[in-house]
Amino acid sequence: MSQALYRKYRSTTLDEIVGQDLIVSALKNALSQQKLSHAYLFTGPRGVGKTSIARILAHEVNNFEYSGENLPLDIIEIDAASNRRIDEIRDLREKVHIAPLQAKYKVYIIDEVHMLTTDSFNALLKTLEEPPAHVIFILATTDAHKIPETILSRTQRYNFRLASSDIVKSHLAKIAKKEQINISSDALNVLAKHSGGSLRDALSLLDQVRHSSSQEITKEEVEDVLGIAPSEIVDRLIESIEAKDIKQLMTLLETAYEKGVYPGQLASSLVENIRQSLATSQHNLPASVSLKLLKELLATESSNRPQVSLELALIEAIVAVSDNLPAKTYSAKISQPSISLSKPAVKPNKNQSKVATNSAKSNESASENTNKSQVVGVNEPAQDYQAKATKLDAGIWNEVLEDLRHSHNTLYSVLRLADIDYSDIQNSRILLQFKFPFHKKRMSDNKNQQIVLDKLSTHGVSGYELVCDTKKSELETENIMVGAISTASDTFSAPTTEITLNRVKNIFGGAEVLE
C-alpha cells in the first residue's frame, strides 16, 4: 500500500517548511540565541504546518533528528479533541514534574487545544503560570478565539497564514516531478486554487487525480475528477444573468449537474468569479445586484437544499437585472417574505348567525375606538401625502427592521411577523396587523411605538402614525365566539344545569366527560 503524499512529504526540518517564512525565521533566531519560551501558541487555518512545525521545534530544542514518524518518549503529543476532560489535564499536571528521560526538555504538544473544557483550561492555567524549568508547551489550534484570555496571555503566539496560489503551485510541481506525475500547468493551477491555500489539501488533491490519466493530466480531467465547476460554465452563467436568459441559465445548470458538480461547489465558484469581477469590472452586472447575489450564494453553500437555493438566487438576480432595481428594493423583494403589503380583509361567513354577527360588529366598533386611543405620531397636512408615499416603501421598512434587529431585538421579533397595510397612508396612518393579541398589546405601548417612529425618522421618514390592530380573521373568530356565549347567557337568565350543558355542546361541539 502506497503512502499518502501529504505524509510522505511532511516537512522534517524548518528549512523544508513552505509558506511560513516569518515564523520559521523567528524560531530559528530563538533557537540560535537559546531564548526559548515556556509556552507557544500556533494558530491558523488547517493544513498550513502548525503541527509539523510544533514537532520540528520539539526535536530542535533537544537536538534530536526528526524522521517524520515516531516521537521520542520526552515529546508527548495530545489530541485535545479526544482528551478534553479535566481528568486528562490533571494527569498531565501530575506527570509534568517528572524529569525527562533522555532529552533536555520534556515537550507537550496539545493539538486542537480549543476543544478543552473550561475546567480543563483552568486546571492547565496553573501549570502554564509556573511551569517546571524542563517543560515546554506547544499549543496548536484553528480557533484561537475559543481559548481563554488567561491562557493566551501566557503563551508566545504565532499566526500561520494560508499559502498563495503561486507558492502552492510551485510546491505541487516539485512533488509531481519527484513522483513522476505528468500533469499540465493549467491542471496545477486548478489544484492550487481549489486547495484554498492549504498545502496538505493540495497534496491530497494531487494524490486523488494522479491516476486519472496514463498520459498528461489535463485541466478538464482535474475538474471532472474533483467535481469542480468548469470556468467556462461559470462565465456563461454570469453572461446568462446579464442577458436575462433564464432558459440558457437552467440549461447551463443542468450541464454542470451532469458533470457531477455539487451545487454548493458551483456557488463557491460563482462567489469567487463575482468577487474578482467587482474589482476588475469584468462583468456588466449592476453592483447592487452583484452584492446581493454574493450574499445569496454564500448562504447557498450551507443550505440544506443547495440546488434549489442556487437556482432561486440566480433567477432572482435575473429578475433584478430585468427590473433594474436599486439594491434596497431588491433586498426587500427577496429577504423578507413574511411581510405582505395591503392584504385584503377576510370577509365574515354569510352563514353565521345574525345575532353573532351583530355582536361581532359591536366588538369591532369597540376595537376601533380602542385603536384610536393607541395611536402615537405627529399629524401633518394631507398635501404631504405624495412626498411621504415616495419616501416610505418596503425597502425602507426592511432597513428599519434590520436596525431594530441589532438595537431592539424583541421589537424586531414582533414586527417581522406583522402585516403592513399602506391603504390609509393618505391620512398619515400606517396600519400594523398582528396575528396575536399580545403582539398588538406590546406594540401599542407608547414607548415601543416611539422607538419605531425614531427609527423611521433616521431614514428620512416622519409624520406618520402607527395604528396597531389584530388581523381580521383572528378578530372575527374571537368576536363570533364572544357573541355566541353572550347570546346563550342572555337567552337563559336562570338556566338549569342540563340546559346549560346542552347549549354549551351545541355552541362549541364535543361531548360531556364524566369522571
N, C-alpha and C positions, 0 to 999 in steps of 0.2 A: 504494500500500500504506500503510495507516494505521500510525502509530507506537504501540507498546505503551504503555499508560497509565503503567507504572512508570518508563519512560524519559522520557515526555512531561512528567511531573510530578516529576522528580527535583529535589530542593532545590538552589538555586544560591547561597543566602546562609544565614548562620547563623540569621537570623530565620525562615526557612521550615522549619527542622528541627522535626519533630514528635516529642514524647515523650521528649526528652533535655534537659530544661531545665537541669539542674545542670551538665552537660558544656558546653552552649552558653554558660552564664553564666561558667564558669571560663575558657573560651577567649577570650571577649570581653574579660574583665579582663586576661588575659595580653597580648592584642593592644594594648589601650589603654595599658597600662603598659610596653609593649615589653620584657616579661620572658618571652622565649621559651626553651623548652628545645631542646637539640640533637637530642633523640630522644623521640618519643611512641609509646605503645603503646595502640591502640584494640582492646579485646577485648569480645566479647559474641556473642549469637546472630546468625544470618543475617538479613538484611533489616531491620536496625534503624537503619542510617545510618552505619556505620563508614567505608565508602569515600567516601560523599558528603561527610561532614564532613572527611575527610582531603583531598579535592580542594579543598573550600572554604577550608580553612585554608592550603593551599599557595598559593592565589591571594591570600588576605587578607594574608599576610606580605609579599607582593611588590606589593601594591596593584594587582593585576590584576582585571579583571572576568571573572567565570566565567559562561559561557553554558550549561554542562552538557554540551558536546560535546568539541571538540578542546582538547588541552592544549598550553601553550607549551613551547618546547624545554627550558626550565630546570626543568620539572616532569616527572619521569620516573616512570612507573608500571610496576612489575614484578610479574608474577604468579609467585609463588614455587612454585606447583604445577607450572608448566611450565619454570621456570628455577631448579631446585633444586640443580643440581650446583655443585661448588666452582669450576669454570671460570668460570661466570657471575658469581659473587661476586668472584673475583679480577679479572675485567674491571671490575667496579664499583669495586673498590678503586683501580685504576689511573686511572679516569676521575674519581673523586670529587675529586681535587686540581685538576682543571681549573676555572678560574673560570667563573661563569655568564655567558652571552652577553648576555642582556637584563635579567635580574632581579637583585635584591639577593641573594637566596638561591637556591641550587640545592636543590630538594626531591625526595627519593626516597621514593615511596610503595611499600612492599612489601606486597602483599596476600597473604593466607593464608601468613604468614611461618612458621607452624609446620610447613610442608611442607619447609622446607630440611633438608638432611642435616646430620649432626653436624659434618662437615668444613667445610661452608658456614658454619655458625654460628661455628665457631672462626675462620674467615677474616674474618667480619664483626665479630667482637668487637674486634679492634684498632682498627678504624675508629670503632666506637662509643665506645671508651675515649678516643680523642684525635681527634675529628673536626675537619676544617678549619672555620674560622670562618664560611665561606659556605655550609655544608651543614646541612640539617635532614632527619632521617629520621622517617618516619611509618610505623609497622608496624601492620598490621591482621590480626586472627586471630579465629577462633571457638574455638580450643583453646589458651588461654594456658598450660595445664599442660604442654604439649609443648615449650615454649620453655625453654632452659636458664636457670638462675637467674642466671648471669653476664650474660646479655642483659637479663633482666627488671630487674636491679638498676641498669642504666644507662639506663633509659627512664622517662619520666613516664607513668604508667598511668591510663587512663580506662576504667571498666567501663560498657558500654552495657547498657540494660535493655529487656526486651520492653514494648511499649506496652499499656496496659489496653484492655479491650474498648470502653469508652466513648470513649477517645481514637481508637481505630481506626474506630469507627462514625462519629464526628464528621468525621474526615478523609475517609472514603468518601462521606459525604453531600455534602461540599463539592465533591469531584471529580465526583460524579454530577450535581450541579446545573450545573457548568460544562460537562459533556459532554452535558447534556440527556438523562440516563438516568432513566427513570421507574421507580423501584424503591421498594417498601414499606419501612417501618421494620423490620418483622419480618424481611424478607429481608436488610436490612443487619445486623441482629443475628446472623443465621446466618453471614454472611460474616465479621464481626468475630470471632466465636467460633471459626470454623474456621481463621482465619489464624494463630491461636496467638500473637498479639502482634506479628507481623511485618508492617510496613506494605507492604513490597514484595510479600509473598504476598497481602495483602488486595487490592492493586490488580490483581494478576494474576487473582485470582478474580473481581473485578468485571468485568475485561476478558472473562473467559470466559463470564459469564452475561448480558452487556449486550444480546445479540441473541437471547435465548431467548424473548422475547415482544414483540409490537408494542404491547402495552398495558402496564399496570403489572406489573413483575416481582414475583411473589409468593414467599413463603417456600417453598411447596411446589415451585415451579419451580426455585428455587435448589437445594433438596435433591435434586431429580430430576437436574438437570444435573451437579451435583458428586458424586453418589453418596453423599450424606450420609444416615445413618440418621435417619428422622423421629423426633422426640422422643416422639411417641405410641407408636411401636413399642418404643422403649427403655423407656418407663414400663411398658408392658404385659408386656414380658419380665420385668422385676423382679416384677411382680404375679404372673406365672405361677410364678416360683420360690417366692414366699410361699404361693401356693395349692397348690403341689406338683403342678402340672398339666403333665406332660411333653407331652401331646398338643397343648395350646394353645401351649406353648413352641416346638415344632417347626413348627407352622403359622405362627407369627409370624416365625420364622427364614426359612422359605420365602418369605413375603411380602417380607421385606427383600431377599432374594437376587434376587427377580423385579424389584424396583425398581432393581437394579444396585448395591446396597450391597455393598461389599467387606467380607468377614468381619473383616479387621484394622481397618477403619474402624468397624465395628459394635462391636468390642471396645473401641476407644478411647472411643466414645460411652458405653458401659456403665461404663467406668472413671470417666469424669467424673461420670456420674449417681450412682454408688455413693459416690464421694469426697464429693460435696456432701451426700448423704443421711446420711453418718456425722456430719457437722457439724450438720445441721438435723433429724435424726431423721424424715426424710421417709418412709422405708420401715420395715417391721417385721422386716427380716431380722436375725437374731442378729449381733452384732458379730463373733464368731469366724468365721461363715460369710462375712460381707462382706469381712473382711480376707483370708481365704484365696482368695475369688473374685477379689479385686483382683489378687493375685499371679498367679493362673492367666490372667487376662485380659491382663495386661501381657506374659506370656510368649507369648500368642497373637499379639500384634501382630508379633512377629518370627519366628513359627513358619513352617516350610516348608509345612505343611498347615493354614493358619489356620482353614478351615471346620471340619475335624474337631476341632481343638483348642478352638475356641469352643463347639461343641456339647457336647463332653465336659465342659468346665468348668462349663457351665450345668446339665447333667444331674447332675453330681456335687454341685452346690450344692443341687439339689432333694433328693437323697438325704440330704445333711447336715441339711437342714431337717426332713425326714421323721423321721429318727432322733434329731433334737435332740441331735447330737453336740457335745461340747466341742471346742475348737479343736485341741488336740494330737491327739485321736483322729482327727478329720477329716484332719489333716495326715498321720497315719500311714497312713490308708487310700489316699490318692491320691499321696503324694510318694515312697514307697519301694516300688515294685512288685517290686523284686528280693528283698525279704525275705518268706519264706513260713514260717508257723508250723506246727509239728507235722507235718512231712512224713512220710508213711508210708514205711517202709523198703522198698527194692526187693527182691523175693524172687528167689533164685537160680533159674536154669533147671533144671527137673527132669531134662532130658536130658543134663546134664553127667555126666561120668564119676564113678564112686563114689570113685575114688582122688583125683581132683582136688578133689571136694567135701570129703573128709576133710582134705585138705591145707589147703584154704581155711579150714575151721573152726579148725584148729590155729593158723593165722596170725591169725585174728580174735581168738582167745583171747589170743595174744601181744600183739596190738594193744591189747586191753582192759587188760592188765596195764601196758603202757607208758603208756596214757592215765591210769591211776590215779596214776602217779608224776608226771604232768604237771599235776595239779590244784593250783590255788592258791586259797585262800579261807579264810573263817572259818566253822567249823561252828557251827550253832545248833540248839537243840531243835526237833523236828519240829512241836511245837504252834504254832510261829510261822509255819507254812506259810500259814495263811489270811491273815494280815496282809501277808506278803510277796507272795502272789499278787495281792492287791489293789493293791499298790504297783507291782509290776513288770509292765508291759504294753508293747505295741508302740509306743505313743506315747512313753513314757519312753525306750525303746531308741532311737527315732529322734532324740530330743533328745540322747542320749549320742553318737550318730553325728555329729550336727551339731557338737557340741563338739569331737569328735576331728578333724573336717574342718578346723577352724581351728587346733587346737593340735598334733595329731599326724596329718598328712595321710596318711602311709604306712600307719599302722594303720587309718585310715578306709578307705583303698582296699582293704585286705584284708577288713575286717569287713563292708563293704557287700555283698560277694559271698557272704557266709556265710549258711547257713540256720540258723535258731534253733529248737530243739526244747525246749519247756517241759514235756515229758511227765514228766521226772524232777525237777520243781520241788519236789515234796514232800520230797525228800531234799536240798534246798538245792543242787541242781545245775542249771546252765544248759548245755545241750549246743550247742556251735557246730560245725556240719558244713561242711567246706571241700571244694571241688572239687579243689583242687591240694594235693599233699603239702607243698610249700614254704610255702604259706599256713598250713597247720596247724603246721608247724615254727616259723614266726615267732610265731604266737600262743601256742605252748606255752612260749615264753620267760617266765620268772618276772617279769622287768621289765615286759614288754609287758602281761601279764595284770594286774599290779598297777596299771598306768595305767588300764586299763578299769574295774577294781574301784573305783578312786578316783573316776572319773567317775560311776559308778553311785551312789557314796556321796554325791556332791554333789547328786544328785537324790532323796535320801532313801531309797535302796535299798542295803541292806547284808546281809551274812551269806550270800552265795551263793558257790558255787564255779564256776569256768569250766572246762568239760571240752571239750577240742579233739579232733575226730575227722575222718576223711575220709568223704565221702559214700559210702553203701553201694555204689552202682553201680560207682564207680571202684575201691573197695577190693576188691570181689568179683572184678572183672575182673583186677585185679593178682594176687590170690591164685590164681585159676584158672591164670593163665599160669605163675606160680611153681611151682604144684603139678604142672603138666604137664611142666615142664622137670625137676623133681625125679624124677618117675616115669620119664622117659626115661633119666635118668642112672643111677637105681637099677637099672633093668631090664637095662641093658647095662654091666656092670662093665668090660669090655675091648672096646668096640665097634670094628669096622673102620671105615675112612673111608666106605665105601659104605653100610653100615648106618646110620651116624650121619647122613649126608646124607638118606637116605630118611626116617628118623624125624623129623628137623627139618622136612622138607617136609610130612610128614603132620600134624604138630602145628600148624605156622604157615601152611601153604599156600605157594604160589609155586613157582618153578622155579629150577634151578641156572643161574647166569650164568657163562659161560665167556669168558675174555678171549683 
